[in-house]
């Protein structure tokens, strides 16, 4: 959880105030040779919510092309997986080697976190919608307002117990 929040903050900071190294990398990808101060300033001005949205949309299209099923794992689903896996890593009930057994499977309508990539060994499942989302642990479903660290960690005990039970 801490790592994911740190990543989000660091990624934002880099985009908000890009370093010369980041600007040079972008310019090199544009086919540029020598990055001048004026060109660096132009690139900095182009890094905004509109350019990020355009890049984001292109990434979604590319991921959909690579995935023959048409299912694209959303940022919220990746975030949910990382939060759950981090909770498990921080639990004394888990050994690091066991974390390698935790994976996910994205399906239309549900995002499942599994042990050994086995549908019968489901740790939990997320159904993410715009209005409200659901986390299902075992036979119990919980409404969550959104997919955030705090919303998921409210069910920490149940998630850890489900994972431990499925490791056997």
N, C-alpha and C positions, 0 to 999 in steps of 0.2 A: 504494500500500500504506500509506504513511504517512498520507495523507489519510483513507483508510477507517478506520484505527485511531484517528485523531484524532476523526473523526466519532463512532465508537462510544463513545469515552471522554467526549466532550462531551455526547452524547445521554444517557448514563447520569448524568452529573453534573447535568444540568438536571432529570432526573426524580428523582434522589435528593434534591436541594436546590433545588426550583423557586423561581425569582425571583418578585418581586411582579408583574412583567409577564406571566409565564407563568400565574400564578394568576388574574390579572385576565382574561386571554384565555379561560381555562377558564370562569370565572364568567360572563363576557359570553355565551359559547356556551350556558350553562345558562339564560340569560334574566335574569340578575341585573343590578341597577343599580349599587349602591354596594358595593364590596368592603370589608367590615370586617375587622379583625384576627381576630376569632373565626371568621368565615366562611373566611378564608384558611387558618386552622389546620385547619378541617374538611376543606377541599379537599386540603391537604397530606397529611393522614392517609389520604385516599382514594387517593392515588397510591401504589400498591403492586403487587406481582406479580400479584395477583388481578385488579385493574382493568386492568392492562396485558394480561393474558391474554385477558380479555373483549374488549377493544378489538382486539387482534390477531386473534382469531377472527372478529369482525365484519368486519374488513378483508379477510380471506381470502374470506369469503362474498361480499362486495361485488365483489372482484376477479374471482371466478369468474363472477358474474352479468354483469359487463362483458365478459368474455372468452367468446365463444360456443363456443369449442372445449372448454371445461372445464379447460383447462390453466392452472394457476396457478404463476407463477414464484416459487420459494421464496426466502427470505432467503439461504440458502446459495448458490443459483444467482446471485443478484445480487452476492453477495460475490465469487464466483469470477470473474464478468465484470469487476468493478471491480479485482480484483487483477491479472488478465491485462492489462486496458487500462492500468493504472498501470505495470506492468512495461514494456509497449511504449512508453509515454510517456517513461519514464526511459532507454530505450535510445537510443544514438547512431545506431542504424540506422533510426530512425523520425523522420519530420518531423511536426509538429503537424497539418498538413493531412491527412496519411494516417490519423491517429487517427479522423477523422470517418468513415472507411470501415469501421471496426470496429463490428460489431453482434452481436446474438445472436438465436437462434431457439430457443424452448423447445418441445420435443416431448414426447410421452408417453415416458418412459424415458430421454431424453437431453436435454442442454442444450448447444447448439452455439454456439461463438463463430466468427463468419464475417467475411470481407472482402466488402464490397459486397452484403451480405445474400444471398450466393450459396452454396448448399449445396456446390457444387464447389470453393469457396475456403474450406475449413474450417481455421481456425487450430488449434482443439482442441475436444474434446467431453468433457463431464462426465456420468458416470452416477452419481447420488448415491443411496445407499441407507443404511439405518440401520446395518447391520453393517459394510460397507466401501464405499468409493467408488472410482471409476476415472476417470482422466484419459487420454484417448486423443489422441495427437499423431501425425498421419500414420497409419502402419499399426502403431504400437506403443502398447500399453496399459500403464499404470502403476497399481498399487494405491496408494491414499492412505487413511490412517486416517480423516481427516476433511477438510473443506474449510476450510483455514486458510491464512493468508499463507505460513507456513513450508512447509507441505506442497506448495503450488502452486509457490512460488519454487524448489524443488528442481529443477524442470523448466524453469527460466527460459530457458536456452540453446535447448532444443528448441522452446519456444513462440515465442520471438523468430524463430528460423530459419524456422519454419512460417509465421508471419505475413509475413515478408519475402518468402518464396517465393510466397505467395498474392497479394501486392500487384502482382505483374508481370502 
